[in-house]
Amino acid sequence: MVDHCKLKSTTLLVILTLSLCFLSVYQVAAQTDQTESKLQAANTAINQAFSSIVDAEKAGANVTGLLAQLNTAEGILAQAENSYRTGDSNTAAAQADRVLPITQQVTTAAQDAKQAATVFGQNTFWSTIAFTVIGSFVFVLVLFLIWRWFKRRYINNLSQSKPEVNS
């Protein structure tokens, strides 16, 4: 329950941070420079990684480590955007380039976790069905054997008893 609350709060933090990134206004220029396009690519990569993490979580995977990595990437992207706003395009471009491998790794790990969770869920479902069917069969068989045992005992007791004749 605590992990679920932490996951919700971390998810909310990431969504708010991403919302602030989208709401920030860049100066419109006739041509977008290379640093701004790198920042936009990093933003897009973080959004894709977050979507992959959400899908993996819906499938039942443990995504806490992935969210921590995504938060690290988001922190680097925030530093890059701050550097870009202060006019340090070289640092901003370098930091934006550091974000992409992290997000690619997180996206791949989230997809793997989603697949593993899906397979685990299917295996659990089918094993539950198998155990239910086998358990039901064994239960009915045991009830039948107990019934036969009581029936034989009852018939033996009746045949061994001496009837009394009332005159």
ZADO-1210 file (C-alpha; in nm, 4 decimals, padded with zeros to 6 digits):
<atoms>
<atom x="00.0000" y="00.0000" z="00.0000" code="MET" pos="1"/>
<atom x="00.2857" y="00.2352" z="00.0857" code="VAL" pos="2"/>
<atom x="00.4628" y="00.1515" z="-00.2432" code="ASP" pos="3"/>
<atom x="00.1391" y="00.2195" z="-00.4279" code="HIS" pos="4"/>
<atom x="00.1087" y="00.5625" z="-00.2618" code="CYS" pos="5"/>
<atom x="00.4734" y="00.6392" z="-00.3396" code="LYS" pos="6"/>
<atom x="00.4151" y="00.5349" z="-00.6990" code="LEU" pos="7"/>
<atom x="00.1131" y="00.7619" z="-00.7260" code="LYS" pos="8"/>
<atom x="00.2995" y="01.0577" z="-00.5781" code="SER" pos="9"/>
<atom x="00.6012" y="00.9999" z="-00.8016" code="THR" pos="10"/>
<atom x="00.3754" y="00.9693" z="-01.1036" code="THR" pos="11"/>
<atom x="00.2021" y="01.2929" z="-01.0082" code="LEU" pos="12"/>
<atom x="00.5389" y="01.4646" z="-00.9690" code="LEU" pos="13"/>
<atom x="00.6517" y="01.3479" z="-01.3129" code="VAL" pos="14"/>
<atom x="00.3240" y="01.4590" z="-01.4729" code="ILE" pos="15"/>
<atom x="00.3470" y="01.8011" z="-01.3106" code="LEU" pos="16"/>
<atom x="00.7077" y="01.8405" z="-01.4189" code="THR" pos="17"/>
<atom x="00.6224" y="01.7402" z="-01.7734" code="LEU" pos="18"/>
<atom x="00.3278" y="01.9799" z="-01.7721" code="SER" pos="19"/>
<atom x="00.5559" y="02.2634" z="-01.6657" code="LEU" pos="20"/>
<atom x="00.7937" y="02.1723" z="-01.9453" code="CYS" pos="21"/>
<atom x="00.5124" y="02.1942" z="-02.1981" code="PHE" pos="22"/>
<atom x="00.3806" y="02.5188" z="-02.0549" code="LEU" pos="23"/>
<atom x="00.7149" y="02.6948" z="-02.0687" code="SER" pos="24"/>
<atom x="00.7237" y="02.9351" z="-02.3555" code="VAL" pos="25"/>
<atom x="01.0186" y="02.9427" z="-02.5900" code="TYR" pos="26"/>
<atom x="01.0915" y="03.2413" z="-02.8038" code="GLN" pos="27"/>
<atom x="00.9711" y="03.1768" z="-03.1536" code="VAL" pos="28"/>
<atom x="01.2402" y="03.2078" z="-03.4138" code="ALA" pos="29"/>
<atom x="01.2333" y="03.1576" z="-03.7865" code="ALA" pos="30"/>
<atom x="01.4543" y="02.8517" z="-03.7500" code="GLN" pos="31"/>
<atom x="01.4804" y="02.6329" z="-03.4448" code="THR" pos="32"/>
<atom x="01.8367" y="02.5930" z="-03.3370" code="ASP" pos="33"/>
<atom x="01.9954" y="02.2557" z="-03.2718" code="GLN" pos="34"/>
<atom x="01.9887" y="02.2863" z="-02.8924" code="THR" pos="35"/>
<atom x="01.6158" y="02.3495" z="-02.8822" code="GLU" pos="36"/>
<atom x="01.5477" y="02.0520" z="-03.1081" code="SER" pos="37"/>
<atom x="01.7625" y="01.8349" z="-02.8775" code="LYS" pos="38"/>
<atom x="01.5618" y="01.9555" z="-02.5796" code="LEU" pos="39"/>
<atom x="01.2375" y="01.8758" z="-02.7583" code="GLN" pos="40"/>
<atom x="01.3679" y="01.5304" z="-02.8523" code="ALA" pos="41"/>
<atom x="01.4651" y="01.4680" z="-02.4899" code="ALA" pos="42"/>
<atom x="01.1188" y="01.5826" z="-02.3755" code="ASN" pos="43"/>
<atom x="00.9539" y="01.3481" z="-02.6250" code="THR" pos="44"/>
<atom x="01.1769" y="01.0604" z="-02.5145" code="ALA" pos="45"/>
<atom x="01.0834" y="01.1197" z="-02.1504" code="ILE" pos="46"/>
<atom x="00.7129" y="01.1205" z="-02.2411" code="ASN" pos="47"/>
<atom x="00.7507" y="00.7923" z="-02.4309" code="GLN" pos="48"/>
<atom x="00.9418" y="00.6362" z="-02.1411" code="ALA" pos="49"/>
<atom x="00.6733" y="00.7496" z="-01.8984" code="PHE" pos="50"/>
<atom x="00.4010" y="00.5984" z="-02.1182" code="SER" pos="51"/>
<atom x="00.5940" y="00.2701" z="-02.1275" code="SER" pos="52"/>
<atom x="00.6247" y="00.2755" z="-01.7485" code="ILE" pos="53"/>
<atom x="00.2514" y="00.3355" z="-01.7079" code="VAL" pos="54"/>
<atom x="00.1749" y="00.0443" z="-01.9426" code="ASP" pos="55"/>
<atom x="00.4127" y="-00.1810" z="-01.7478" code="ALA" pos="56"/>
<atom x="00.2512" y="-00.0795" z="-01.4199" code="GLU" pos="57"/>
<atom x="-00.0948" y="-00.1573" z="-01.5581" code="LYS" pos="58"/>
<atom x="00.0327" y="-00.5037" z="-01.6503" code="ALA" pos="59"/>
<atom x="00.1419" y="-00.5546" z="-01.2899" code="GLY" pos="60"/>
<atom x="00.5157" y="-00.4964" z="-01.3120" code="ALA" pos="61"/>
<atom x="00.7226" y="-00.3362" z="-01.0367" code="ASN" pos="62"/>
<atom x="00.8280" y="-00.0020" z="-01.1836" code="VAL" pos="63"/>
<atom x="00.9835" y="00.1760" z="-00.8849" code="THR" pos="64"/>
<atom x="01.3382" y="00.1486" z="-01.0166" code="GLY" pos="65"/>
<atom x="01.2287" y="00.2639" z="-01.3600" code="LEU" pos="66"/>
<atom x="01.0579" y="00.5685" z="-01.2118" code="LEU" pos="67"/>
<atom x="01.3758" y="00.6539" z="-01.0211" code="ALA" pos="68"/>
<atom x="01.5753" y="00.6405" z="-01.3443" code="GLN" pos="69"/>
<atom x="01.3126" y="00.8491" z="-01.5217" code="LEU" pos="70"/>
<atom x="01.3245" y="01.1071" z="-01.2417" code="ASN" pos="71"/>
<atom x="01.7021" y="01.1250" z="-01.2870" code="THR" pos="72"/>
<atom x="01.6559" y="01.1866" z="-01.6590" code="ALA" pos="73"/>
<atom x="01.3915" y="01.4495" z="-01.5830" code="GLU" pos="74"/>
<atom x="01.6334" y="01.6247" z="-01.3467" code="GLY" pos="75"/>
<atom x="01.9029" y="01.6329" z="-01.6142" code="ILE" pos="76"/>
<atom x="01.6494" y="01.7692" z="-01.8647" code="LEU" pos="77"/>
<atom x="01.5455" y="02.0402" z="-01.6187" code="ALA" pos="78"/>
<atom x="01.9131" y="02.1385" z="-01.5791" code="GLN" pos="79"/>
<atom x="01.9464" y="02.1458" z="-01.9585" code="ALA" pos="80"/>
<atom x="01.6452" y="02.3720" z="-01.9943" code="GLU" pos="81"/>
<atom x="01.7815" y="02.6030" z="-01.7262" code="ASN" pos="82"/>
<atom x="02.1158" y="02.6155" z="-01.9045" code="SER" pos="83"/>
<atom x="01.9406" y="02.6922" z="-02.2322" code="TYR" pos="84"/>
<atom x="01.7395" y="02.9739" z="-02.0771" code="ARG" pos="85"/>
<atom x="02.0546" y="03.1291" z="-01.9318" code="THR" pos="86"/>
<atom x="02.2155" y="03.1197" z="-02.2759" code="GLY" pos="87"/>
<atom x="02.4561" y="02.8274" z="-02.2270" code="ASP" pos="88"/>
<atom x="02.3584" y="02.6288" z="-02.5364" code="SER" pos="89"/>
<atom x="02.6603" y="02.3970" z="-02.5317" code="ASN" pos="90"/>
<atom x="02.5913" y="02.2730" z="-02.1783" code="THR" pos="91"/>
<atom x="02.2201" y="02.2437" z="-02.2552" code="ALA" pos="92"/>
<atom x="02.2913" y="02.0345" z="-02.5669" code="ALA" pos="93"/>
<atom x="02.5305" y="01.8077" z="-02.3762" code="ALA" pos="94"/>
<atom x="02.2797" y="01.7560" z="-02.0952" code="GLN" pos="95"/>
<atom x="01.9979" y="01.6896" z="-02.3431" code="ALA" pos="96"/>
<atom x="02.2199" y="01.4291" z="-02.5090" code="ASP" pos="97"/>
<atom x="02.2688" y="01.2596" z="-02.1682" code="ARG" pos="98"/>
<atom x="01.8917" y="01.2213" z="-02.1286" code="VAL" pos="99"/>
<atom x="01.8320" y="01.0155" z="-02.4440" code="LEU" pos="100"/>
<atom x="02.0268" y="00.6981" z="-02.3482" code="PRO" pos="101"/>
<atom x="01.8627" y="00.6943" z="-02.0052" code="ILE" pos="102"/>
<atom x="01.5131" y="00.7216" z="-02.1527" code="THR" pos="103"/>
<atom x="01.5869" y="00.4558" z="-02.4142" code="GLN" pos="104"/>
<atom x="01.7082" y="00.2216" z="-02.1411" code="GLN" pos="105"/>
<atom x="01.4001" y="00.2953" z="-01.9277" code="VAL" pos="106"/>
<atom x="01.1656" y="00.2423" z="-02.2232" code="THR" pos="107"/>
<atom x="01.3251" y="-00.0917" z="-02.3093" code="THR" pos="108"/>
<atom x="01.3237" y="-00.2066" z="-01.9457" code="ALA" pos="109"/>
<atom x="00.9586" y="-00.1014" z="-01.9066" code="ALA" pos="110"/>
<atom x="00.8578" y="-00.2963" z="-02.2164" code="GLN" pos="111"/>
<atom x="01.0463" y="-00.6023" z="-02.0903" code="ASP" pos="112"/>
<atom x="00.8844" y="-00.5678" z="-01.7475" code="ALA" pos="113"/>
<atom x="00.5416" y="-00.5372" z="-01.9079" code="LYS" pos="114"/>
<atom x="00.5974" y="-00.8517" z="-02.1117" code="GLN" pos="115"/>
<atom x="00.7271" y="-01.0446" z="-01.8100" code="ALA" pos="116"/>
<atom x="00.4320" y="-00.9313" z="-01.5979" code="ALA" pos="117"/>
<atom x="00.1870" y="-01.0310" z="-01.8698" code="THR" pos="118"/>
<atom x="00.3420" y="-01.3778" z="-01.9047" code="VAL" pos="119"/>
<atom x="00.3478" y="-01.4198" z="-01.5265" code="PHE" pos="120"/>
<atom x="-00.0183" y="-01.3188" z="-01.5044" code="GLY" pos="121"/>
<atom x="-00.1174" y="-01.5673" z="-01.7749" code="GLN" pos="122"/>
<atom x="00.0803" y="-01.8472" z="-01.6105" code="ASN" pos="123"/>
<atom x="-00.0783" y="-01.7682" z="-01.2755" code="THR" pos="124"/>
<atom x="-00.4247" y="-01.7714" z="-01.4302" code="PHE" pos="125"/>
<atom x="-00.3780" y="-02.1088" z="-01.5986" code="TRP" pos="126"/>
<atom x="-00.2190" y="-02.2684" z="-01.2937" code="SER" pos="127"/>
<atom x="-00.5120" y="-02.1459" z="-01.0835" code="THR" pos="128"/>
<atom x="-00.7561" y="-02.2999" z="-01.3319" code="ILE" pos="129"/>
<atom x="-00.5623" y="-02.6296" z="-01.3298" code="ALA" pos="130"/>
<atom x="-00.5450" y="-02.6478" z="-00.9500" code="PHE" pos="131"/>
<atom x="-00.9154" y="-02.5670" z="-00.9248" code="THR" pos="132"/>
<atom x="-01.0143" y="-02.8434" z="-01.1663" code="VAL" pos="133"/>
<atom x="-00.7836" y="-03.1002" z="-01.0050" code="ILE" pos="134"/>
<atom x="-00.8905" y="-02.9966" z="-00.6547" code="GLY" pos="135"/>
<atom x="-01.2584" y="-03.0239" z="-00.7458" code="SER" pos="136"/>
<atom x="-01.2071" y="-03.3701" z="-00.8930" code="PHE" pos="137"/>
<atom x="-01.0172" y="-03.4911" z="-00.5855" code="VAL" pos="138"/>
<atom x="-01.2817" y="-03.3423" z="-00.3547" code="PHE" pos="139"/>
<atom x="-01.5676" y="-03.5206" z="-00.5360" code="VAL" pos="140"/>
<atom x="-01.3697" y="-03.8455" z="-00.5437" code="LEU" pos="141"/>
<atom x="-01.3034" y="-03.8293" z="-00.1680" code="VAL" pos="142"/>
<atom x="-01.6696" y="-03.7540" z="-00.0981" code="LEU" pos="143"/>
<atom x="-01.7720" y="-04.0538" z="-00.3112" code="PHE" pos="144"/>
<atom x="-01.5289" y="-04.2852" z="-00.1285" code="LEU" pos="145"/>
<atom x="-01.6484" y="-04.1652" z="00.2123" code="ILE" pos="146"/>
<atom x="-02.0108" y="-04.2138" z="00.1080" code="TRP" pos="147"/>
<atom x="-01.9350" y="-04.5728" z="-00.0063" code="ARG" pos="148"/>
<atom x="-01.7583" y="-04.6451" z="00.3228" code="TRP" pos="149"/>
<atom x="-02.0560" y="-04.5170" z="00.5286" code="PHE" pos="150"/>
<atom x="-02.2999" y="-04.7060" z="00.3063" code="LYS" pos="151"/>
<atom x="-02.1154" y="-05.0369" z="00.3538" code="ARG" pos="152"/>
<atom x="-02.0876" y="-04.9801" z="00.7264" code="ARG" pos="153"/>
<atom x="-02.4582" y="-04.9016" z="00.7520" code="TYR" pos="154"/>
<atom x="-02.5547" y="-05.2117" z="00.5538" code="ILE" pos="155"/>
<atom x="-02.3225" y="-05.4307" z="00.7639" code="ASN" pos="156"/>
<atom x="-02.4685" y="-05.2896" z="01.0858" code="ASN" pos="157"/>
<atom x="-02.8209" y="-05.3570" z="00.9596" code="LEU" pos="158"/>
<atom x="-02.7422" y="-05.7130" z="00.8553" code="SER" pos="159"/>
<atom x="-02.5692" y="-05.7928" z="01.1862" code="GLN" pos="160"/>
<atom x="-02.8400" y="-05.6557" z="01.4046" code="SER" pos="161"/>
<atom x="-03.1019" y="-05.8939" z="01.5408" code="LYS" pos="162"/>
<atom x="-03.4545" y="-05.7920" z="01.4797" code="PRO" pos="163"/>
<atom x="-03.6844" y="-05.8029" z="01.7766" code="GLU" pos="164"/>
<atom x="-04.0239" y="-05.9521" z="01.7447" code="VAL" pos="165"/>
<atom x="-04.3025" y="-05.7989" z="01.9452" code="ASN" pos="166"/>
<atom x="-04.5878" y="-06.0272" z="02.0250" code="SER" pos="167"/>
</atoms>
